[in-house]
Amino acid sequence: MDFLLLAVLAAMILLLISQNRKRKRDAENLVSSLAVGANVLLHAGIKGKVVAIDGDDIELETTPGVKLRVVKQAIRGIETAEGK
């Protein structure tokens, strides 16, 4: 009985660890695939177009003439033409 409980607990821990690794890898791939001109969505819900990339920071244009400077990790996703 104790062995079964420990096996289930170990399986759950391994599942959580693998999910966290996958989530982290996906986030790193998203940040590395950023390019100037891409339409992105921030975690705060702000949409914008990437105007410039400077190290860990990006500059977004949310509306014509309005630019925001945010860190790359604030990006939730890249909008594609199919997503519109």
N, C-alpha and C positions, 0 to 999 in steps of 0.2 A: 504494500500500500504506500509506504513512504517513498519507495523507489519510483513508483508511477507518478506521484505528486512532484518529486524532484525533476523527473524527465519532462513533464508538462511545463513546469516553471522554466527549465533550461531552454525548451523549445520556444517559449514566448519571449524570453530575453534575446535569443538569437534572432528571432523574427523582427523584434524592435530595432536591434542593432543594424540589421541589413536594410530595413526601411529607411533609417536615418542616413546611412551611407548613400543609398540611392538618391534620397532627397538632396543631400549635399552635393553629389556629383551632378545632378540635374541643374542645380542652381549655379554651379561653377561653369557648366556648359552654356547656360543662358547668358551669363555675364561675358564669357569669352566670345560669344557669337555676335555681340553688339557691333553695329556699324553705323556710321553717320548716315542719316536719312531714314533710319528705322523708326516706326511708330511703336511706342512702348506704353505700358501701363505700370504705374507705381503702386506700391502696397497701400498708399493713402488713397488710391482711386483716381489719381491725376493722370490724364493722358497727355502725351506730347510726342514731338518728333525730335530725335537726337540731332543736335546741331554740331556738337564738338565732344571729343573724348580726350580727357587729360588725366592719365594715370588711373586712379581709383574714382575720379569724378567724371560726371558727364554733364553736359549742358543741354537742357531741353527747351524747346519752344512750344509753349502750351497754346498760345494764340499769337497771331502776328504781332511781333514787337515785344512780347512778354517771354523772358527767358528765366529758367530756374536752373540752379546748379545743385545737383544731388550726387550722392555716392552710388556706385554701381549696384551695391547690394540692395538698394531701395526698389529695384526693378522687379516687378512681379511677373511680367510676361512681355513678349514681343508680339504685336498684332500683325497678322498676315492678311492678305487680300481676301482669303476665304472667310476669315473671322469677322469681317465687316458685314 
